[in-house]
Amino acid sequence: MSKYSLTTPFIVRYLENHIKKWVESGDTIYIEPLEASFDGLFVRSHWISLSFDRKWEFSSTLNLVSDKDMARKFEAYRKLKELECELGWRGFLRREPYFKTFSQLLKLGSMISQFKPNSKLVENLNTDSEIIRLIKDVRPDQVAVTLHSINESSMPLISTEEDYFRALVNYYNDPLRISWNVTSFRCLHAGLSHKRNVIGMFNILDKISSHIRQVSMEFLNS
């Protein structure tokens, strides 16, 4: 029997076996997992324009180096930044998921000398058959694996794409912490697969975060 009532958000009820504690604030649910490769999970919904449907965002955080410990980790941050990646789909009738270098890194490479995307994390994710199986089953619309890369104080100053990339470069030169985000989106329609898809989204983020932690520690300990 569930320990939660029907008035509890369905996200929490479906993930009850994975939750240590949770908090709801406005349209966002924060979950501290009982046992997972990430530290926290934010779940929020976004209305789709010209539609009565909503897309759900699942965003996990993995904190590896705090601001007070960053003095000797600047170079590690820069190397880890080169690992960012995202989900892509190829094929027509039978679409197959795969991970690829995060598209923003191409422009970032043109702005930062000696910046070169690294495919190590991409290769690890693409050869993990369990992650690929989960993605085929749940079929998220998007998955992005990125580092925290913008100083919060810069956010009000960003109004154009150039402003955004300038903020990325500024943070790259003077990073404040090393914290990964895995962000995924999916519509969650009521039905037999409703609960399965919520749990599947959690598991996808958990398994990706496991790879992130493993690869990151190689750079942090070198």
Secondary structure, 3 states (H helix, E strand, C coil): CCCCCCCCCHHHHHCHHHEEEEEEECCEEEEEECCCCCCEEEEEEEECCCCCCEEEEEEEEEEEECHHHCCCCHHHHHHHHCCCEEEEEECCCCCEEEEEECCHHHHHHHHCCCCCCCCHHHHHHHCCHHHHHHHHHHCCCEEEEEECCCCHHHHHHCCCHHHHHHHHHHHHHCCCCEEEEEEEEEECCCCCCHHHHHHHHHHHHHHHHHHHHHHHHHHHCC
